[in-house]
Amino acid sequence: MSNLKKRAVQGLVWTLVGYGGGQVLRLGGNLILTRLLFPEFFGLMALVNIFIMGLALFSDVGIGVSIIQNKRGEEPDFANTAWTIQVIRGFGLWLVCLLMAAPMAQFYNEPQLQWLIPVVGLTTVIGGFNSTAFYLMERNLAVRQLTLMELVTQIIQLVVMVIWAYFDASVWSLAVGSLVSTAIKTIWSFYLIPGYSNRFTWEKSAARELFSIGRWIFVSTAFTFLAEQADRLLLGKLFSLELLGVYGIALMLSDVPRSIAISLGGKVIFPAVSMLIDLPRYELRSKLLRNRKPLLLGLTAMMMLLISFGDYLIYLLYDERYEDAAWMLPILALGIWPRLLCSTVEASLTALGKVHYTAIGNFTRMAFTIVGILVGFAWLGNLGAVLAVALNDLFYYAVVTYGLHREKIGCLTQDIQATGLLFAGLVFLALGRVLFGLSLPLQGVA
């Protein structure tokens, strides 16, 4: 086995371990916190996180991507220039949080946002000091150390939130947990590589290279935010905070398979393909398809179970306040399938420097989400809004598939085969539910 393939396999294993462990912690913490806190607190914190995430994505110039992809990524001047830009950006983001807190509180008619946004926004300053060692380890597929850091940080965050919520059942338990986890991750990042440190540097040529690829990264991440968060921004006005919190639970569970694929794409596929970009395209495509097949099979099986029995997962894990998530979950889970297919291969486009395809895809997805939710809600109420969210990934898939075809690494045939297998499995499991006298997953649609 080649050294690269060995590291990729190890990265795959550790990514799955890290993701699985992270989801267990996330779900366990969520179950505890939903019993200590009211649903509206989760809706309120969702608005805060969406705002801060939006700022971060709207100002993303691809620092991490550049360090991983660029041949100068390991040079001190290049990495330190990237770190300097990152620190400056962190302070800039917090300044925007201070300026926009009052208007956001007024727009959503939620006074607590005026204080929550600046406090949680401090994560942008703290995270801005993250060592670039983090990206260098991703570049070299050193996933084990990063996974351990993520899991330990998540455990500490969960403990802080649960203890705070036990003594003070308020939204601040969620806010403080976010601050603590960001601070721990930043401190830890400086110990990932012994003897490695960052200092303020400004090399003009490095800055030019960073901003060169960063232009498309900026456009892509800006549209990514709008595409990913437009639903919650709009539903924050159309739904009550309680229903928005319930929707967030359904979305979190439905998105598990795609999150696995995105994690593998960013931590394994992207750095691995970055090392293989000089190969002829037919050879690169062959390697991608061969290694993608078992991943698709595993994700397809997971999707079958989630769509077919996700409603029972909601009934088992949550009390009656969250029962609306039971009908939302199968709809949202089925809707992510096109995006799931993209997530297993689209990182190769980033490695090839062809970021514009995902940027255009996210623009089309954003546009459909906004129009679809407004029209769907007007026609069918809550169901129509959720259906619009479920359908928005079709447009993203069409653009990314076209890009993969143009770059001679297309995988449409493999996608069709996986989709056929998924729907055959869903029909089989639906018949099984009927034969055993169980209702179909969409019982209780609001």
FENGITA-V418931 format. One record per residue. RES is the residue in one small letter. BURIAL is I if it has 24 or more other ideal C-beta (glycine too) atoms within 12 Angstrom, else O. Layout:
# FENGITA-V418931
res:burial
RES:BURIAL
RES:BURIAL
This chain:
# FENGITA-V418931
res:burial
m:O
s:O
n:O
l:O
k:O
k:O
r:I
a:I
v:O
q:I
g:I
l:I
v:O
w:I
t:I
l:I
v:I
g:I
y:I
g:O
g:I
g:I
q:I
v:O
l:I
r:I
l:I
g:O
g:I
n:I
l:I
i:I
l:I
t:I
r:O
l:I
l:I
f:I
p:I
e:I
f:I
f:I
g:I
l:I
m:I
a:I
l:I
v:I
n:I
i:I
f:I
i:I
m:I
g:I
l:I
a:I
l:I
f:I
s:I
d:I
v:I
g:I
i:I
g:I
v:I
s:I
i:I
i:I
q:I
n:I
k:O
r:I
g:I
e:I
e:O
p:O
d:I
f:I
a:I
n:I
t:I
a:I
w:I
t:I
i:I
q:I
v:I
i:I
r:I
g:I
f:O
g:O
l:I
w:I
l:O
v:I
c:I
l:O
l:O
m:I
a:I
a:O
p:O
m:I
a:O
q:O
f:O
y:I
n:O
e:I
p:O
q:I
l:I
q:I
w:I
l:I
i:I
p:I
v:I
v:I
g:I
l:I
t:I
t:I
v:I
i:I
g:I
g:I
f:I
n:I
s:I
t:I
a:I
f:I
y:I
l:I
m:I
e:I
r:I
n:I
l:I
a:I
v:I
r:I
q:I
l:I
t:I
l:O
m:I
e:I
l:I
v:O
t:I
q:I
i:I
i:I
q:I
l:I
v:I
v:I
m:I
v:I
i:O
w:I
a:I
y:O
f:O
d:O
a:O
s:I
v:I
w:I
s:I
l:I
a:I
v:I
g:I
s:I
l:I
v:I
s:I
t:I
a:I
i:I
k:I
t:I
i:O
w:I
s:I
f:O
y:O
l:I
i:I
p:O
g:O
y:O
s:O
n:I
r:O
f:O
t:I
w:O
e:O
k:O
s:O
a:I
a:I
r:O
e:I
l:I
f:O
s:O
i:I
g:I
r:O
w:I
i:I
f:I
v:I
s:I
t:I
a:I
f:I
t:I
f:I
l:I
a:I
e:I
q:I
a:I
d:I
r:I
l:I
l:I
l:I
g:I
k:O
l:I
f:I
s:O
l:I
e:I
l:I
l:I
g:I
v:I
y:I
g:I
i:I
a:I
l:I
m:I
l:I
s:I
d:I
v:I
p:I
r:I
s:I
i:I
a:I
i:I
s:I
l:I
g:I
g:I
k:I
v:I
i:I
f:I
p:I
a:I
v:I
s:I
m:I
l:I
i:I
d:O
l:O
p:O
r:O
y:O
e:O
l:I
r:I
s:O
k:I
l:I
l:I
r:O
n:I
r:I
k:O
p:O
l:I
l:I
l:O
g:O
l:I
t:I
a:O
m:I
m:I
m:I
l:I
l:I
i:I
s:I
f:I
g:I
d:I
y:I
l:I
i:I
y:O
l:O
l:I
y:I
d:O
e:O
r:O
y:I
e:I
d:I
a:I
a:I
w:I
m:I
l:I
p:I
i:I
l:I
a:I
l:I
g:I
i:I
w:I
p:I
r:I
l:I
l:I
c:I
s:I
t:I
v:I
e:I
a:I
s:I
l:I
t:I
a:I
l:I
g:I
k:I
v:I
h:I
y:I
t:I
a:I
i:I
g:I
n:I
f:I
t:I
r:I
m:I
a:O
f:I
t:I
i:I
v:O
g:I
i:I
l:O
v:O
g:I
f:I
a:O
w:O
l:O
g:O
n:I
l:I
g:I
a:I
v:I
l:I
a:I
v:I
a:I
l:I
n:I
d:I
l:I
f:I
y:I
y:I
a:I
v:I
v:I
t:I
y:I
g:I
l:I
h:O
r:O
e:I
k:O
i:I
g:I
c:I
l:O
t:O
q:I
d:I
i:O
q:O
a:I
t:I
g:O
l:I
l:I
f:O
a:O
g:I
l:I
v:O
f:O
l:I
a:I
l:O
g:O
r:O
v:O
l:O
f:O
g:O
l:O
s:O
l:I
p:I
l:I
q:O
g:O
v:O
a:I
